């Protein structure tokens, strides 16, 4: 899932400083799972902003609405009857949300209420870690099911750097060396030879460097004609 962190209150206050009536727009997608942009978090943010603005002597009128998703125009269109009631909207979706909103409602102001960080998952309650870099050509099957692009600090694809110690990354002492995990798993499975061959260069044309990417499902497009 996409993992995000809520922006600091002072940063959000700075964005909406000139507005008197705003909408906090949550999202029931990924940001709900990581406890950033769901119903509860949207209501907490609204209350926090109200209190902060009151302390500044600059009261604000805030409403809360939560969409199923903000990365789908079908759901973004659900606020068309109310969006003009507000001077601005603070989106608690990932970075895709405020962009979809801005494209549909071109005359309105939309602010990002969160910082989108990575694709990851929960490793324990309250802790999420990156697992995927979205490079577009997945090859984790070559590495025991682990991704060295996302999980190695140096994104090494041809073995460990030699700087780790006792299975811990030299760059971040709170992070395991994923290459230690890869080699250990292969050894336990009696498949260490899988790592001995020389692999070709990775095709990076599917990664972000080629500009905004697009995924097309022809069968779905044809079905709507």
Secondary structure, 3 states (H helix, E strand, C coil): CEEEEECCHHHHHHHCCCCCEEEEEEECCHHHHCCCCCHHHHHHHHHHHHHHHHHCCCCCEEEEEEECCCCCHHHHHHHCCCHHHCCEEEECCCHHHHHHHHHHCCCCEEEECEEEEEEEEEEECCEEEEEECCCCCCCHHHHCCCCHHHHCCCCCCCCCCCCCECCECCCCCCCECHHHHHHHHHHHCCCHHHHCCCCCCCCHHHCHHHCCCCCCCHHHHHHCC
